[in-house]
Each structure stands twice: as structure tokens, then as C-alpha cells.
Amino acid sequence: MSTLPSALQAPPSAPDVLGRCRELVRPALAEAVGRLHPWVAEMAAYSFGWCEVGGAPAAAPGGKGVRQALAVLGAEAAGADGRAGVPAAVAVELVHAFSLLHDDIMDGDATRRRRPAVWKAYGTGPAVLAGDALFALAVETLAATPGGPRAVRLLSTALADLVRGQADDLLFAARPFAGPERVTPEEYRVMAEHKTGALLGCAAALGATLGGAPEPAVAALDRAGRHLGVAFQLVDDVLGIWGDPAVTGKPVGGDLRERKKTFPVLAALGSPAARHLPELLACDARTEEAAALIEEAGGRAAALAEARARTAAARALLTELPLAAGAAGELCALLDFLVGRDL
Amino acid sequence: MSTLPSALQAPPSAPDVLGRCRELVRPALAEAVGRLHPWVAEMAAYSFGWCEVGGAPAAAPGGKGVRQALAVLGAEAAGADGRAGVPAAVAVELVHAFSLLHDDIMDGDATRRRRPAVWKAYGTGPAVLAGDALFALAVETLAATPGGPRAVRLLSTALADLVRGQADDLLFAARPFAGPERVTPEEYRVMAEHKTGALLGCAAALGATLGGAPEPAVAALDRAGRHLGVAFQLVDDVLGIWGDPAVTGKPVGGDLRERKKTFPVLAALGSPAARHLPELLACDARTEEAAALIEEAGGRAAALAEARARTAAARALLTELPLAAGAAGELCALLDFLVGRDL
């Protein structure tokens, strides 16, 4: 009904963009999951929040659907209809679900989105199997898509990075907070780019590939998604220490009590001001002191500065590329939404 | 030194064929594994028998390398140099290693090739991760190969079948020996074709694809490999009940004591003669009686008959196809070796 030219209209809000893309992708995702072995399909549907254990329909919270949105917007940014990006969207959501299923086993996380994790609800063996099936289905989905070869290469690179990032993350847990073996902030950034950034970059790049984008645009979207992944992880790290529990759903200082080696902690440990930090971290009762010391030693500021730099780098890539204006605007809206507009 | 025309020479023995293919593939397989995260690469190398826990070199028994040999011979059967099949060989060996790592977790098998299984040696989480990494590496290897798209499609179909077969296998364990819910021999055949046959068929088909074979030959080799997989599984089932422990390395009647629903058992249960079999199977002390009753009720004969039929079907496909003579002979030698010449 508006008579404004579209370039002057405010871009849709990020939740609207996420909702639109979710609606667009859902039938194809459900169809793909429906091709799985029925038992495995139930585990997959449970993990997406579509059903309860036993198969009764449910509307439990799924993820935000960021990856599928990036894939759809990637196709639109290339000037194609968003539907061209749907196979990419399905593939990346399947890979994301696979990685959550297996990561929860590896990390011993019993809860996911306020429900029992799949391995808690169905058993470890079945959860391993369901993850494998989702992984295979993702590859199958892309391999069956015209224009698939380049797409499968992009996906396989992201998969390799994802696994590499998870390996580093697991190994970081076993390393000390102090001394020459400690994890450096740079190692952490690389891990986060692999574990979180690779699939976000892949999502946008895959969508753009299926939308017919030229190689430089595909590569730039991949890089933008990787920056977004690192920024998102660092903001999450800050929230995991200083976030409002009412908003994050996590206890205050939860990451510190779990002795997670997140970026603010690692950055602080590089400062002489934080030389007593390892002692504080070893003691459950001193979490608040630890948080204060991390902030004093510059850990919080370093994390936010890096997140800001990554967000700016992603935004610069998106604005410099010759992308379809609507999709570029929606990609930027998504970026603001995910890392916080007021960073 | 021989002056006989090559068609009149006896084909090389199956162990020679396996050894030749192993030598041909080993450098590329080692190179691929070397691209993994170092920690994951060690778990992979351990699973191949190349090293001990901690990374010290070892020469522990690996697998026979049937899948890599099928890939190399598939390329040669298409008239290409065996080296054309090497990326296919690497991919299928990686997938096989992935499936063993994860299956051992799901089945709770603590030992593999007389050594602790990877999950026992390194932990469940790391073994899940290592399997994922091998899976991703397999896809990456094929996606990077010229002629990859058709190859990736073949691999993704086999992966989906593999996971489906494993799902059925896990679910069979929970079903009863008697009554309407019992597992039928037909269901078992389908499971075996998926779990064991799909990757053997894929190996030969992938090799042939990379060797430039036309589509009908690729499809026929895929079918032949699937027949081989079912035949191999059924022979293994027979050995698991009546095999010589000195040869099989397994205890007499081990499969019965573990209450495995193998083909001879399921086939026997279809006969009125076996109506007391479920009682015998429930009792560890009555394994010998159970084995005798399964034989009496025709379970052993049915398994061997089906294995024979599948072997004949595979051999017919191999002899009817216009394949390079040397490779076709070696494929048949492999078939005889795997399912037993005197079946």
C-alpha cells in the first residue's frame, strides 16, 4: 500500500526477516527430514522443536534460524528469488542441527533450548546416529541441487572448519589458565571463526552460489559471515559473564563457574593486572571478584572492541559489494540484531 | 618374464590384489589424514593401525582394505589407470573408518581388531568428533576431485543408506525373537545391503566413475558391490555361530550368546521346527543346543543359499559387463576371497 520507493522504506525488522525465511524454508526442511529413517526423523524433528519424545507434535522453541536466513538472503543478494537459496538453507540448518547434537554429547550438555538434549532424551548412541544422518542428508541435499559441485565444495570446507573448531574448543578446556601452555586470544579467535563463523559464512556463500552470484561476491559473503560468527561469539562471551540472567536465561557468571576459557578471560590473562585471576577462577565463591578483575584488566573491553571490529568488517563487505539493495539491507539488519545494535 | 599372453596367466591372488591397492592408496590416504587437526589425525591414524595412543608409530593390523581395492579396480575395470580411482579409494576408506568409530560407540563394542576401540582409547566425545572429521574429509576429498559432482552424489546415497542400515540394526536389537514384531529375514537382508553393501557398491561405482565408465557400468558395479555386501554379511553370520574360533578370533557361538538377530537365526525362526528356539536363545548355557536347532530348522542352509545367490548375481554382473579383463578377473578373485570359494 506504500507509495514510497522501496529504497526509502525502512528495511523489515530482523525478526520479520527471520520469520519470512523460516516460512520459506520450513516445507523443504520438513520434506528432507521426512526422507530419513522414521526413528532418526523423530530425533531430528525433536531437535528442531517440532515434536516431543515419542513423536507427538510440539511447538517447542527451535533456533532463531539465522543460517537459513543467511542462505535465502544470499540468493536474494545475488538478484535471484529467495527460493533459489532454499536447498542451501536446508543444508546449513541440517549441518547446524548435526553439530548441536554431537557437540552436546562431547560437551556433556544435558539441556538444549530448555529441553533435554537429544542424547539425554534418546541415548548417546542414537544421538550419534541422528547427527550422522543429518550430516549425510545435508550433503545429499546439496549434491542433488543443480549447480551443486561448487556448493558441495563450499559446504565441505565449512564442515572441515567446524570440526577443527570443535576439536580446538575441546582441547582448550584441558589447557591451563596460566603459563606458556595457556590459550591465547588469537587461538580463541581462530577457534570461534571455525566453530561458529564457518557455517554462517558458508550459509550466505551457498545461497549466493545457488543464486548465481559471481565468485568474488561468494567469497566476500563467506568472509562477512565468518566475521559475524566471531563477533557473535564474543558478544555471547560477554553476556556469559556480565549478561542479565533474565535475558540470557543463564546464571550470572555461569561461564566463569564452568571455567570456560572465553575471550574476555583469555584477553584479561594477558594483562599483568590479572595475575591473581587464575586463583579466583579456581574458586566457585569468587566469581563476582573474577568478573570484576577481568573487566579491570581490560578483558571485557577487548572482547567488545574485537566484536565491533568484526561487525564493521562484515558491514563494510556487505556495503561494498554490488548486492541487491533489499537483501543487503536485510543482511545488515540481521547483523545488528545478532551482535547488538549498540555494541 | 612370462611369455604367456596376459589373458592366459592366472589372475593374481586376492591378497596380492589387496596389497597392491593398499600400496597405491596409502600415500594419498596418509596425506588426507595429515590435513586433519593433529589430535583428530592421531585418532584417525590409530584407527587405521598406523600408531599407538600418543602417536608412536605402530604397524597394528588395519582392515583388509576391501573398499579401497574395489575403488581402484573399479577405475581399472573402466579401462583407466588404477590411480584414477585413488580419490574414490581414499573417500570410501575414510567413510568406512568413520562408520566403525561411530558404530563401536553405538554398539558399545570396546575392542576393534584386537585393540581398544577409539572411544575406549580416547573417550566417547573425541571418538564422535574424529568420526565427524573423517566423514567431512571424505566429502572434501571427492568434492575436490574433477568429475566430482556425480561422485559426490554416489557417495551421499551410500552414506544415507549406511546410516539407515545402522538405524535398523540398532532397532532390531530391541525387537522380540517371536511374535508379529519379530524381525523378518527380508528386513535383515535390506539392513545388510544398506549397512554393508551400500559402501562396497559405492566403492566400485565411484572408482568406475572416476575412471570414466558409462552410467550403466557404474550402476551395475554398484549393484554387484551391494550383492557382495549381503553375501559377505551372511557368511559372517554363519561363521559367527559355527565358525572355528581359531580362524574367526571370536568365541564359539558368540553371536548367539550376544543374542544377535543374524540371518540364520531369523530364517530358522520362520520354521515350525524352531518354536523352542527363543527359549534356548534366552539361556547362555544352551548355546550349543540353539546352534543345532537353528541348523535343523534350516537357518544355516538358508543363509548359505542366499549368500550363494548373491555371489552368483554379483559374478554375473561382473562377467556380463564390458570390463577390462584384468580388473574383472581381480574383482572376481576378490569376491571369491571375501565370501569363500567353496560356498
Boltz contact constraints between the chains, C-beta under 6 A:
constraints:
  - contact:
      token1: [A, 37]
      token2: [B, 164]
      max_distance: 6.0
  - contact:
      token1: [A, 37]
      token2: [B, 167]
      max_distance: 6.0
  - contact:
      token1: [A, 39]
      token2: [B, 167]
      max_distance: 6.0
  - contact:
      token1: [A, 40]
      token2: [B, 167]
      max_distance: 6.0
  - contact:
      token1: [A, 102]
      token2: [B, 128]
      max_distance: 6.0
  - contact:
      token1: [A, 105]
      token2: [B, 128]
      max_distance: 6.0
  - contact:
      token1: [A, 106]
      token2: [B, 125]
      max_distance: 6.0
  - contact:
      token1: [A, 106]
      token2: [B, 128]
      max_distance: 6.0
  - contact:
      token1: [A, 125]
      token2: [B, 106]
      max_distance: 6.0
  - contact:
      token1: [A, 128]
      token2: [B, 102]
      max_distance: 6.0
  - contact:
      token1: [A, 128]
      token2: [B, 105]
      max_distance: 6.0
  - contact:
      token1: [A, 128]
      token2: [B, 106]
      max_distance: 6.0
  - contact:
      token1: [A, 128]
      token2: [B, 128]
      max_distance: 6.0
  - contact:
      token1: [A, 129]
      token2: [B, 166]
      max_distance: 6.0
  - contact:
      token1: [A, 129]
      token2: [B, 167]
      max_distance: 6.0
  - contact:
      token1: [A, 132]
      token2: [B, 163]
      max_distance: 6.0
  - contact:
      token1: [A, 133]
      token2: [B, 163]
      max_distance: 6.0
  - contact:
      token1: [A, 136]
      token2: [B, 159]
      max_distance: 6.0
  - contact:
      token1: [A, 136]
      token2: [B, 160]
      max_distance: 6.0
  - contact:
      token1: [A, 136]
      token2: [B, 163]
      max_distance: 6.0
  - contact:
      token1: [A, 139]
      token2: [B, 139]
      max_distance: 6.0
  - contact:
      token1: [A, 139]
      token2: [B, 156]
      max_distance: 6.0
  - contact:
      token1: [A, 140]
      token2: [B, 156]
      max_distance: 6.0
  - contact:
      token1: [A, 140]
      token2: [B, 160]
      max_distance: 6.0
  - contact:
      token1: [A, 143]
      token2: [B, 152]
      max_distance: 6.0
  - contact:
      token1: [A, 143]
      token2: [B, 153]
      max_distance: 6.0
  - contact:
      token1: [A, 143]
      token2: [B, 156]
      max_distance: 6.0
  - contact:
      token1: [A, 148]
      token2: [B, 149]
      max_distance: 6.0
  - contact:
      token1: [A, 149]
      token2: [B, 148]
      max_distance: 6.0
  - contact:
      token1: [A, 149]
      token2: [B, 149]
      max_distance: 6.0
  - contact:
      token1: [A, 152]
      token2: [B, 143]
      max_distance: 6.0
  - contact:
      token1: [A, 152]
      token2: [B, 152]
      max_distance: 6.0
  - contact:
      token1: [A, 153]
      token2: [B, 143]
      max_distance: 6.0
  - contact:
      token1: [A, 156]
      token2: [B, 139]
      max_distance: 6.0
  - contact:
      token1: [A, 156]
      token2: [B, 140]
      max_distance: 6.0
  - contact:
      token1: [A, 156]
      token2: [B, 143]
      max_distance: 6.0
  - contact:
      token1: [A, 159]
      token2: [B, 136]
      max_distance: 6.0
  - contact:
      token1: [A, 160]
      token2: [B, 136]
      max_distance: 6.0
  - contact:
      token1: [A, 160]
      token2: [B, 140]
      max_distance: 6.0
  - contact:
      token1: [A, 163]
      token2: [B, 132]
      max_distance: 6.0
  - contact:
      token1: [A, 163]
      token2: [B, 133]
      max_distance: 6.0
  - contact:
      token1: [A, 163]
      token2: [B, 136]
      max_distance: 6.0
  - contact:
      token1: [A, 164]
      token2: [B, 37]
      max_distance: 6.0
  - contact:
      token1: [A, 166]
      token2: [B, 129]
      max_distance: 6.0
  - contact:
      token1: [A, 167]
      token2: [B, 37]
      max_distance: 6.0
  - contact:
      token1: [A, 167]
      token2: [B, 39]
      max_distance: 6.0
  - contact:
      token1: [A, 167]
      token2: [B, 40]
      max_distance: 6.0
  - contact:
      token1: [A, 167]
      token2: [B, 129]
      max_distance: 6.0
